[in-house]
C-alpha cells in the first residue's frame, strides 16, 4: 500500500467508522455468535497474493461486526463503560504513525515528556495531593489497565517491604532474611475488591486475605474490619505488606472509609496502600467529589482508567505514586544496550522503570487530544450528566417497589437491584440479611437470574449481574458518550416488561403444579 492508496483507504475507513457511530444504536448490542464462528468464515491461511483494501474492508461488516459486542452503544449498560471518542481515535492514529518502543527518554523525548505533563494535569484535575506530582518525589505513568497497575505497585510494595524490614542487616544475612520473609508475605483487599488484586498476589508469589464488609456499612472497608484482618494475619505468622482500597467497587461502586483505613495503618507503617479508582476516580474532576482525596496523603499509590469514564480510548490507565523511587528500585535493570548519557545523568525519566514491560506506546497523545478538545468543563459536564441519568434510572426502579428492590445506589451512575417475588413474603424495604434468611430468597434469586438472562438473550440492551451476600443482583450503569435519557427509559421499560413476563410464567407454573397435585 503506497501513500496514495493509504489516503483512499483511510478516507474509506473513517467514513465507515463515522457511519458506525452515527447508527450504532440500531445494532443488536450483544453479539450472539457461537464460539468458533470466525474460524469457519476465514481461510486456513493468509492469501498468497496481496488483496485490495476494498476487499479487505468488506469483511469488517460481514465477518467482524457479527462478533462484536458494541460497547459504545447507548444500549450497553453492563460492566463499566469503555469510552471512545473521535479525539482519542485521532491520537491513536498519530501514535500508530509515530510508532516507537519508547522505553527510554532518548527513544523519543516528546513521548516521555508529554506523558509527564498530561499526567500532572490530570493529577491536579483529580485533586490528588501534591506528593503525586512529578515536581515532588512522585508522579504518574500510563499503564495498560488498572489490573496491570495493581501488579506493578504490588511488586514495588514487596520490594520496599523486604528492604525496609531487613535494612538492619547486610549481605548474605539480609538476603537470607528476605528469603524467609517472602513465604510469609500477605496482600489484603476487601471482599469487594476487584479480582485483579488476588491475581496480582498470585503473580507476585504472595498470599492473599480479604477484609470483610457488610451491608450496614454500604459494602465498604471500615477500620475495624481492616484491623481484625491485619491481626489475624499476625496471628498466622504472616506479614502484611500491601493493601488495596477502592474508590468505587465493581459490584456496587462503594467507597472505602479512607479516614478509618489511614488511622489503622498508622500501626502498620510498612504496608503499602493502593487506591483502586479504575472507574469512579473519574468523578474526582467534579468539586463535589474531591473531598474523597483528603486522606490520600497517607497512601502510596492511586490509579484511575481514563478509558472507562473520561472519554479516552482504551488503553489509558493512569497510575500515580508518591515516591517513584520505590518503583524504580524494584523494576530498574539497565543492560549495556539501554545505557545512554541522558539516562545515566538522572535528569530524564525512563518510564520502562515504572512498569513491567520494556516497550510502551505513545498513549499520552490521545489523552492530550481529549483533554484539549473537551476541557475541564467538558469532563465535568460528561460526569454530571451520567450521574443525573443514574439518578433517573434509580427513581424509575424505586417507583415500582412491587417488582424491584434497590440493593445499592445510585452511586456514580450505578444502580444495583433484584426482583421482588410475588409471594408477599418479601418486601422492597427488606435488608439483605432479612432477604437471605427467608424462604423467598431462593425465589428472588431465581427470578432475578431469569430476568437478567432473558434480557441479555434478546440483545436490545446489555446488563451484568453480581452477587451481594448470596443475593443475585442486576447492575445497571449507562455512562458512555452516547448515553441519553430515552435509552434509560427504554431500558426500564424492558426491565419491567421482562420482569412481569417472568413472574407471570413462574406464577402460571406454580398454579399448574398445584392443579397436578390435586
N, C-alpha and C positions, 0 to 999 in steps of 0.2 A: 504494500500500500504506500503510494507516494503522497506528497503533501496535498496535491490536488484531489486525489481520491479520499484522503483523510478529511479534507474540508467538506466534501459532499457527504461522506458518511457521518461526520459529526453533526452536520445540519439535520440529516435524517434522524439520527439518534435523539437529538434534542427535541425535535418535533414530536417524536413518538413518546418521549418522557413527559413532555408537557401535556399531550393528549391523555396519557395515562393518569396524571394527577388531576386534570380537569374533570375526568369522568370516573374516578376511582370508586366513588360511592355506588356506581351501577354494577360493580363486580361482586360476586359472592366473596365475602371477606375471608372465609376459612377454606383452604384447599381441601378437596375431598378425593384426591387421587389415591390409588392403592400403592403400598410400598413396592418399589421396583418399577414404577410406571415408566420412568425416563429411559431406563436401560432398554426397554422394549422399543422405544421410539428412535434411538440413536444407533448408528452403525457400530460394528465391533472395534473399529479403529479410526484414526484420522484419515482424511482424504489423501490420496497420492498426489493430486494436483490441487493447488490452492483454489478456493472458491471466491466468488464475488461477494462483496459486502451485502448487496441487495438480497442474495440468497441466504446469507447468514442471518440477517436481520429478521427475515420472515419467521425464523424458528423461535424468536423471542415470544411471539404471540401464540404460536401453535404448540410449542413444546415446553417452554419455561413458564409462561403465565399460568397454565393449569396447575402447576405445582407450587405456586406462591400463595402464602397467606399474606394478606395485604395490610401490613402494619400501619400504613399511612391513611387507611380508610377511616372515615368518621364512624364506621360501624365496628371498628376494633376497640374493644373496651376490656381487653384481657391484660394479664401481667401488669406491666407499666409501659408507658409509651416509649417508642423509639423514634425520636424526632428526625425529620428530614426536611430541609428547606433548600431553595434554589441557591442562596449564597454559599451554603455548605457544599452543595454539589460542585459549584464553581471552584471552591477551594480544593476539592478532591481532584478536579480536572487539572488544575495547575500543579498540584502535588505530584500527580502521575507524570506530568510533562517534565518536572524538575527532578525526577527520581534520583534519590541519593540515600545511601545507607545511614548517613548522619550519626554515626556512633561517636564522633567527637567534634569539637568546635571547628576544626580545620576542614572537615569534610564539606561543610557549607556553613559559614558563620551565621548567615541570616536565619537558618533553620533553628539553630540553638538560641540565638538572641531573641527572635520573635517569640519563641516558647516562653522564655523568661518574662518578657514584657507582658504578654497577654494573660499569663497565669497570675502575675502580680495584679493586673487589672481585675481579674475575676476574684482574687482573694479580698481585695478592698470592697468589691461589689457585694460579696457574701458576708462582709463584716467579720472576717477572720481576724484574730489578734495579730498585732504587728510581727510577732515571732515567726509567723508562717510566710512572711515576705522574703524575697531574695536579698533585700538590703540588710536583713538581720542574719541570723545563723541558719535560717530555714530556707523555704522556697517550695515551688511547685514543679511537677513533672507530669507529662501526659502519659497515661498507661492505656492499655487496650481495653480494660474493663475494671469494674470495682473488685471483681474476683482476683484479677491479676495484681491489683493494688494491695489486697489483703495478704497475698502470698509474699509480695515484696517487703512489706513492713514487718511481717512475721519473721522473715529471715533476718532482717535488721534487729528486731527485738531479741531474737535468740542470741545473736552475736553480742549485742550490748549486755544482755543479762550475764552471759558466761564471762565476758571480760570484766564487768564490774564486780561480780561476786567472787572472782578469783584474783582480783588486782593485787592482793597482798602476797601473792605467790609469783614465782618466776620459773622460766624454763620448763623442764620436764615435770616439775611439781605442779605448775599451773596447768599444763596440758593434761596431766592425769586427773586433776580436779575437774577440769572441764568435761572430760570423758565420763566421769562418774555422774556429773550433774545432768548430762544430756538425757539419760534414761528416765530422769525424774521431772523433766520439764513438762508443764501443762499449760495449754492455752484455754481461755474461757470466753464464752459469749452467752447471751441469754437463750432460753428455749425458743425465742422468736428471731434469733439472729439468722442471717442468710446462711444457706448450706455451704457457701464458699469458705466460711471461717473453719468449719470442721474439715473441709477438703484441704485447706492450707496447712492445718495441723498434720494431716496425713503426709503432705508433700515435705514438710519440714522435719518429719520424723519425731513429732512430739505427741503427747496425749491431749485429749480434749475433754472438758467438762462444761456443762451448761448451767446457767443460773435460772432458777425457777421464776416465772412471772405469774400474775393472777389477773382475773377479770376485774377484781376490785381496784387494782392499780392500773387498769387500762392496758394490760399486757406489756407494760414497760418495766425495764430493770430498775429495781429500787435498791437502796443502800443495804437494807437488812438482808435481802436475798443474796446480794453480792458477798457480803461479809460471811454469811453461812457457807457459801460455796468455797470461798477462799480458806476458811478454817477447816473445812472438810478436806481440802487438798493437802493442807499441812498435816492433818491427822493421818493421811495416807502416805505421808513422807514424800509428797510431790512438791514441786517448786513452781508456783505460778509466775509466768514471765510475760504474758500477753493477755489483754482483754479487748474484745471488740464491743463497743457500744453502738447504738443505732439511732439515727435520726430518720425515722420513717421505715418501720419494719415491713417486710414483704407482705405478711398476712393482713395487717390492719393499719399500717402507717403509724404505729405507736412511736413515741419519742421517749427514750430512756431518761431517767431522772439524773441529769448530768451533775447537778449540785450534790446530790447524795453520793453518787459514784465518786466524784472528786474527793469528798470528805473521807470516804472509806479508804481510798488509795493513798492517803497520807501515811497510812500504816504499812503500805506496801510500795515503797519508793522505787523499786526495781522493775515494777510491772509496766510494760509499755501499753498505753491506752490509745486505741484507734477509734475514730468516729466514722462509721459507715453511713454515709448520707447519699447513697447512689441515686435515688430518685428525689426524695423530699428536700435534699440540700439545695435544689434549685430555688425553692421558695425563699431562701435567705436573701435573694435580691430585693425582696419587699421588706420595708421597715418593720411591718407588723410581726415578722418572724425573727428579726435579728436579735431579739433577747435570748434566743436559744444558743447563741455562741458565747454567752457570758463566761462560761466555765471552761472554754476550750484552751485557755492558757495552761490549765492543769493537765492537758492531754498531749500526746506526742504526734499524732497524725490525723488527717482528715481527708476524705475522698468523696467526690460527687461526680456523677456522669452528666456532662453536658449533652450527651447523645440520648438521654432519656427525656428531660423536660425543658431543656434550654436550646432548642431549635438547631442543634448541631448534629450533623450526620455521624453515624457510628463509624469509627470508634473515637471517643474523646472523653476518657475518664481522667479527672484532674485530681491528682494526689498531692497533698501538702504535708510537709514535715516541719517541726520546729527546730530540729538540729540535723542538717543534711549530712554532717559528718558520720552519723550512725548508719546511713545508707551507704556512703562511700567506704566506710571501714569494713562493712560486711560484703560489699559487692564489687569492689575495685580490684581488678587484676590487669596489669599493664605489660603485656609481652612486647618485645622489641619492635614488632611491626606496627604497633599502635603508638609508639612514642613520638613526640614532636615537641619543639621548643615551647609552643604556646601552652600545651597541656602541662609540660614539666614546670612551667613558670608559676602555675597555680592561679593565673589571672583569668582563666576561662572555665566555663562549665562543660564537662563532658557527661552528657546525660546517660551514656552507657553504664555509668557507675551508679545510676539511680534506678536501675531496672534489672530484670532477669535476662532478657535478650541482649545481644550486642547491637544489632542494627535497629533502626527506627525510621518511621515515615515522617513526612513534613505535615503533621497533623495540626500544628498551630495556625497554619494558613487559613483553614476553614473557620477556626474559632475567631480569628481576626476579621474575616469577611463577615461572619454572622454578627459579631459584636458591633461592627461599624454600620452594618445595614439596619439592625433593629434598635441599637442604642439601649441605654438603661431603661428608659420609659417603655420601649417596646417589650423588653424582657418582663418588666413588672406587669404590664397590661396582659401579656400572654399568661402569666401565672394566675393573676387575679381572675381572669376570665374563666379559667378552668375550675378554680375554686368555687366560683359562682355556679358553674354548671353542676359541680358536685353537690352543692347545697340544694340546687333544684331537684336533682335526682333523689336525694335523701328525703326531701319534703314529699315527693310523689310516693315513695315507698312508705313513708310514715302515714300517708293518707289512707292506706289500706291495711290496717292492723289485723283485719280478718284473714289476710293472706300472708303477710310478711312480718318478720321480726328483725329489727336492725341490731346487729351484734357489735358493730363498730363504725365510727364515722358519723358525719362526713369529715374526713381528715385528709388534707392535701388532695382533695377531689375524689378520694376513695370512699365508697360505702360498702360495708360487708353485711350480708343478710342471709337469712334462711327462711324456709317455708313453714307456716303455721298449719299444723294438721287440723282437719275439720272436726275432730272429735270433741272439742271443747275442753279437753283436759290440759291444754297448754295455751298460755296467753302471751301476747306480744310483749308484755312487760316482764315476763319471767327472766331471771338471770340464767346464765349458762349452767351454773351448778344445779339450779332447780330443774332446768330442762333435762340435763343428763341424768337426773335422779328419778325421772318419771317414765312410766311405761311408754308414753307417746314419743319419747326422744328418738327411738328407733324409726318410728313412722315419719317423724320430721326429717331425719337424715335421708331416708329412702325417697321421700317426696322431693327434697331439695336436690338430691343427686339426679333424680329422674328429670326434673325441670331443667337443670343445668345441661344434661346430656342431650335432651331434646332440642333445646335452643341451639346448641353448637352443631348438632347434626343437620339442622335446617340451613345453617350458614348465613343467615341475614345479618346477625351480629355475632361477635365472638367474645366470650366471657371466660374467666378462670375460676377455679374453686380453691378452697383451703379448708383446713381442719382447725377448730378452736376448742380445746378441751373436749375432744371427742364429738364435737358438733360439726356436721358437714355444712359448709357455708359457700355462698357465691360472692365473688368480688366483682365490683363494677367501678371502673375508672375510665373516664373519657378525657384525655389530656394531650392529644396530638394536635398539630396545627389545623387540621380540617374539622375539628370538633365544633358542633353547633347545638343550639337548644333543640331544634327539630329532631335531631338524631337521638338526643337524650330522651325526648318524649316518645319517640318511636321505640326505643329500647325498653322503656317502661311498659308500653302497650304490649310488646312481645312477651315481656316477663309476666304480665297479668294474664294474657290470653293463654300462655303455656301453662301457667300455674292452675288456672281454672280448669283447663282441659285435663291436666294430670290428676288433679283432685277428683274431677268427675269420673275419670276412668277407675281411680282407686276406690271411690265410693261404690261405683257400679260393680266392681269386682267383689267387694265385701258383701254387697247385697246378694249377688249370685251365690256366694259361698253359703250365706245364711239359708237361702232357699234350698240349696242342695242338701244342707244339713237337716232340713225338716222333711 
